[in-house]
Amino acid sequence: MQTNSYTSSSNRKRFIWIKLIIFIIILSILLHYIGNYYEDISNENQITSAYKKAWTEFYTLEPNTLDLIFIGSSHAYCTFDPEIIDAEIGTSSFNFGSPLQHADSTYYVLKEVLKYHKPKVMVFELYWDMLSNEFELKQADTVISAINNKEFEREFLRNAFPLNELVKYIFKPVRFQQDVFSYWNDELKEDIEKQLKPIEEEQKNVPGVSYHRSRGFIYSNIVIPESEFHETNQFIEFDGATWDFNETQKSYIEKIVKLCKDEGITPIFVTAPIANVSMDYIKNYDMLHKKIADFADELDVPYRDYNIVNKEKNLFINENFRDDAHLNYSGVQIFMKDFIEWYKQGQY
């Protein structure tokens, strides 16, 4: 009896283990296919696709032909037009801005650029929102996917990723979920709008276009929608007095400056303008500006904040912006004229 009981118990345990193994195999296969599906959707992201095009173009350039580079978040790729500055002062420049790019990503992007080129000047666009949090997975993944270099990926993952973010990165359904939810939301919104709008209304008032034109610059002639003047403006209730650097991102800025100076590159800090209506919402912007300006002074890096410049010189109106925080091309032309004048005065 004991032998039969033991055998029965052993069989039950074996059966449970078999079921568990089968479940794990099925779950692994399912997650593999879900992960690949999510990745395919992520690859349809237009901004991510544009950044990949920029790096494809970069890798076709003759080595050591760039003497000026722009780098930073979306405020960089929406603001600095290489074609304008190259035509004006005879430089050969490229824009390496990417969505939400944090200083940690900027550092590794710069290292990749320096494998092929030795620019004289690096213009680093400092947008405060990218400097106040420890890490952001989506922006890091965008950079890694665009550069598509295993050596670059391994170094970035090993040195910059916190352990919990590394797990998310490896687990594709989590890694790409932000793109998938955004895609589904856009699809749903588009379906609803098609049902609600008459066909003739759809054909009127084309809102504008936005696309990667060349050398990393994103052209846009979209004009800020009325909704971003008020209810959806991201800067409502933002207080510059509460803002501060994240120490990790701050340390990467220091590493970027050191790398530049070690390589004989002049670093320049610039903050691109946000829409006038957005600045009207922000409290104590001067306090935020002072923290960044003081840090730039500590590093002995020239710094130009175009929110302060715009306040003094009234360069822009709201219609020069594509949304509450980024210039459209009418604003880019105004910006580049002023920036080039300032750049020439510094004789960088």
C-alpha positions, 0 to 999 in steps of 0.5 A: 500500500505504501509503495502504491501510495508513493508511486501515485504521489510521485506520478502526480508530482511528475504530471504537475511538473510536465504541465508546468513545463508545457505552460512555460513553453507555451507562454514563452512562445506566446510572449515571443510572438507578442514581443515581435508584434509589438516591435513591428508596431514600434518600427512604424513610429514616424519619429523613430523611423526618421531618427533611423533615417538620420543615422543611415544618412550619417553612416554614408558620410565621408569620415572626418567631414563634419565640423559642427554637430547638434545634439539633444532631445526633440527640441534639437531636431526641431530647431537646428537646421544644418542646411541653413547654418551650412549655407550661411557660414560654410560649415558641414553640420549634422543634427543628432537630436532624438525624442526625449533624449536624456544626457545619458543617451547624448553621451553615448551618441557623442561617443559613436559620432566621434568614431567617425568624425572630429567636429570642432563644435558641439551644440548641446540643446538642454531641455530641462524636462530631460534633465530631471529624471533618472532614466527613461527607457523609450528614449534609450531604446530609440537611440539603440534601435536607430544606431543598430550596433551591437557593440554600442548596445552592449556598452550602453546597456552595461553602463547606463541602464539600471537593473530594473530598466534592463529587465524591461528592455530585454522583455519586449512586450514591456519595452515596446508597450508605450508605442503600442498603446499610442498606436492603438489610441491613434488608430481608435481616434482616427476611426472615430474621426472618420465616422464623425466628420463629413467627407468634404470636411476631411478634405479641407484645412490640411493641418500641415506636414512633418518629416525628416528632411536631411541631416537629422533635421525634422521639417514641420509647417504645422501650427500650434492647435488651439487646444494647446493654448489652454486645456492640453498645454503641458506647462499649466501649473509648472513651477520653475522653483521646484525644478532641479537636476537629476544627479545622474543626468547632471553627471552625464553632462559633466562627462559630455563636456569632459569628452569634448574638451579632451577631444579638442571640441568646443561645447555650447549649451542652448535651450530652444524656445517653447511657445509664448503661451507656454511661458506665460503659464510657467512660474519662476522660470528665472529660477530654473534658468539660473540653475542651468546657467550657473552649472554652465558657468561651473563647466566653463561652457557658453550658454544661450537660453532662447526663452530668456532671449525671446523675452528680451527680443520678442523674436517669436509669436505663438504661430511660430510653433508647431505645438506648445514646446517646439518650433515650426519652420517659420520659427526655425528660420527666425531662430537660426538667424539669431543663433548664427549671429550669436555663433559668429560673435563667439567665433567658435 
